[in-house]
Amino acid sequence: MKKLIVIDGFNLLSRGYFATSYGRPEEELPVNDKGEYINALRVFFAKMNQLERQLGASHISVAWDGKREDTTRNQQHTFYKAQRKDLPKALISQYHTASTVLNNMGIHHTNVTGFEADDIIGAFSKRADENLHVYMYSNDRDLFQLLNLHTDQLFMKKKQEIHYTVDDFKRDYEIEPYQWVDVKALLGDPSDNIPGCPGVGEKAALPLIKQYVTVEELYEKLDELDPLFKRYYKKLAAGEENVKISKELAAIDPEVKEILELDIDELGVSDPELRQEVLEEAGIVKAPFGG
C-alpha cells in the first residue's frame, strides 16, 4: 500500500517559527550564510524527515495556502479571516526558502488559486482508498471532517503528537466526520472570523447535531425543537443566516482538479542523501540530518 503524508505547510512552518522566535526580535533569529532566516525551516524539515521515518511513507506532498483574497470563500464573504494580521516578514521569507528547498529535493508542494491548503488536503483525502493511505499533518481541527478508513490526522496536543483515526473521532464525538462541519457551523470559529450562532456554545452544538444530524435538519424541525434545547430556540432562529454562511465557510471543498488528476507516483519520497545535501547547501543543517 502507498502511504502519502500531506503536510499543511503554513501550519507547520508557522508553528515552527513562533515556537523558536518567542520573545526574540527578528535580528536575533538564526540565519544562514546568505542572511536568510532559518529558525522555522529547521523545525519544518526535521518534522518532515521524522514523519517519513515514523510512518514509513512512500509519498509526500506539502499543501500551501494561496493568497487569501484569491480564495472563493474570501471573494464571497470579505469578512472571512479579515481580522488576521500580516505574517512576520521573517516567516514569509522562510516560506520562499522552503519552496526552493523542496524543489531542489524533488518533494512535491503546491498551492492552487481559489483554494486553501485545507481544500488541497481534502482532495488528497478524497483519493484515499485501499491502495493509498493518507496521513494529514496539521493542528487544524477543521480537517476532522476528512477522516475516513483510509485517512488519518496527526497533530500536537499538550506537547504530544496524536495519531487520530476515524474510529478515534467517532469514540470522542459520537458523530460521523461529515457532521463536524455542522458542529462548526453552530460554534463558529473566531480565528477564521466565522460567526456561527451567537449564544450557542460547545455544550449545545454537539448535542444538537447528535440529535438532528445536520443544521439543515435542525432548522427544518426548529418549531418542534426538543424541550431539552428550548432555551436555544430564539438564538437559533435569530442566527439561521449566520449558521448557513458559517457552514459554507467551514466546509472543505475537495474538488481541486489539479490534485484529483495528479499522478500520485509523482509524489515519491526523494533520496535521503540528496535531501541532506540540499539542506546543507541551504545552510539549514550542518550535522548529518536526522542522525
N, C-alpha and C positions, 0 to 999 in steps of 0.2 A: 504493500500500500504506500502511496505517496503521502508525505507529510509536509504540509505547507504552513509556514509561520508567516502571518501578516502582521506587521508592526505598525501601530498608529504612530506615525513619525513625529509629529509635533508633540504628541502626548509624552512620548519617551524623552525627546530632546529637551522639552520644557522642564520636565521633572528633574532631569539631569542638571540642567542649567541652574534652576533655583535651589536645588539641594547643595550645590557646590559654590554658589555665589552669595548666599545669605550673609548679610552684614558686611559685604566686601564691595568697595567701589570698583567700577569696571577696570580702572588702571592697575588694580592688584590681581586681576584674574590671570591665570596662566596663558601664555601664548607660545606659538611655535617660532621657528627661526624667521618666518616671514612676517611675524607680528600678528598672526591670525589667532583669535581666541579658540581654545581647545577644551575648556573645562567640561562643557556639555558633551562634546564629541567623545571624550574618554569614557563617559558613562554609557553613551549610546552604543558604541561599538563593542564595549565589554559585555553589555547585556545581550546584544545580538549574537555574539560568539557563544555566550553561556547558554542561550536558548537553543541554539543549533545543537550543541552537545547534549543538553538535558533532554531534548525531545527526539533526538535522532532525526532531525529534519532533513528532507531531501530537496526542499524548495523554500525560498524566502522571497518576500516582497515587502516593500515599505510604502505605506499609503500616506500621502501628504494632503493637507488641506490646500485648496487653491485660494484665490483672493475672495474675501468674504463678500464683497459687493457683486461678484460674478455668480454667486450661487442662486439657484432657483428660489430657495427659501427667502433669501435676503431681498431678492427682486420683488417677491410677492408681499413680503412683510418687512418693511425697512427697519422696524424696531428690533428684529431678531439679532441678538448678540451686539446690538448697537452700543451697549454700555461698556463693552470691553475696551481696555486701553491698548495702545500700540505695544507690541512686544519690544523688549530692550534691543538696541542695535547689536550688542554683543551676542545675543541669541539669534537674531536674524542672520548675522554673518556666518554663524555656525551651521545654519540650515544650508546655505550656499556651499560651504565647505563639505558638508555631509553629502550633498548631491554629487559633487565632483568625486569624492572618495568612493561612493557607491558605484558610480560609473566606472571608475578605474578598477574596482574589484569585480565588476561584472554582476553586481547584485541589482535585481530589478527594483525600481522605485518609480512612483508615478503620482501625478495629480491630474484631475480631469475637470475641465472648465464646466461650471454649473453644478458640480457635486462637491461634497465634503469627504474627508477621509472615511467617515463612518459609512458613507454610501459605497465607496470602493471596497471596504471590508465586507459590506453586505453583499456585494456582487460576488466576491470570492466565496462567501459562505453559501450562496445560492448554488455554487458549483460543487460543493462538497457532496460526496457520495461514498459508497462502499470502497471505491478505489482512491479516494482523495480525502484525507482528514485535514481540516483547517484548524489552526490554533491562532486565535486573535490575541495579540498582546497589547493591552490598553487598560488604563484605570477608569475608562469611561463606562459607567454602568448602563448607558443607553444601549450598549451592544448586547445586553441580556436578551433583547428581542430577537437576536440572530441565533441563539443557541439551538442546536439540534443534535441528533445522534452522531453527526459527523463534524460538528463544530463546537469547540471548547473555547473558553476565555481564560487568560492568565492575567492577574492583576495583583497589585500590592495592597495589603491591608494590615495595619499595625506592624509595619516593617517585616511582614511575612508575605511570601509570594503564594497566592492561592491559585490552584488549578481547578477551574469551575466548569462543571458539565451541566447538561440539560437536566440530569437527574438531581443534581445539587439544587438547581433553581426550583424545580418542582417541589422538592422537600422543604425549601426555605420559604417559598411564597404560596404554594398550593394553587398555582395557576399555570397556564401554558405560557411559553415565552412570547408568543404573538400578542398576549394580553398586557405585556409590560408597557406597551405604548399607551394603552388605555389608562393604566395607573398614572403614567407620566402626564397624560392629558389633564387629569384631575389635579395632580400635585403641582404641575408646572415645574420650572427649573430656573431659579434666579440667575444662575451662571450663564444661561443662554438667553435670558430675558423672555422666557416662555411663561405666559401669565398663569395658566392653569385656572382652577376655580377658586376664587378668594373665599377663605373660610373653610375649605375642605382640606384637611391635613392628612398626615400619614395614618392616623387612627381610623379614618373613614375611607380613604381612597382604595386601599387594598381590599377591605371587606366589601365595598360596593362592587368592585369588579369581580370578586369571587362569586357574588350572588347574581349580578346582572351580565357578566361575561364581557360586554363591551360598553363603551359610553353611548353608542347609538341605541343599544337595547335599554340602557338605563333611562335615556330620555324618552323613549317610546312608552315606558312604564312609569314615568315620573309621577303621574297623578294617582297611581296606585302604589306609591313608594312604601316599602316595608316600614311599619311603625318604628322599627329599630333605628331607622335613618331619618325620621320625620324632622328632627331638628336641623337637618341639612336641606330640607326641601326648598326654602326660599333662596338659599345660597346657590343651589344647583340651578334653579330656574333663572336666576339673575346672571349666572355665569355661563349659560349654554353656548353663546357665541365664542367666548374665550376658550371654552373646552374644545370646541370644534377646531379652532385655529391652532390650539396647542397640540392637538393630535396630528394635524398636518405637519407641524414643525418637528415634532418628536419622532415621527415615523421615518425610519431609514428607507431610502429608495435604492433597491439593489439593481435597478435596470440601467446599469452602466455598460453600455455597449462595448466600450474599449476593453473592459475586463471580461465580460461574458464571452467575447470572441477571441480572447488571448490564448495562445498555446501555453499551457501550464509548464511544459517542459522547457520553456524559455526562462523559467524562474529558478533554474538549478543553482545549488549552492556552489560557490567558487572554491578554488583550491586554497587551503589554509595558509600555505606558504606565500601565495600571491597576496592574500589579504594582509598578512604580516608585513610584507614588503611595502604595500601601499600605505599602511598605517605609519610605518617608519618614515617613508618619504614625506608624508604629510606632517610629520612631527607630532603625531598624536600619541605614539608609544615609542619606547626605546628598548625595553626588555622584551624578550620573546612573548608575543601576545597570547594570552590565555594560559600561560605557563604557571 
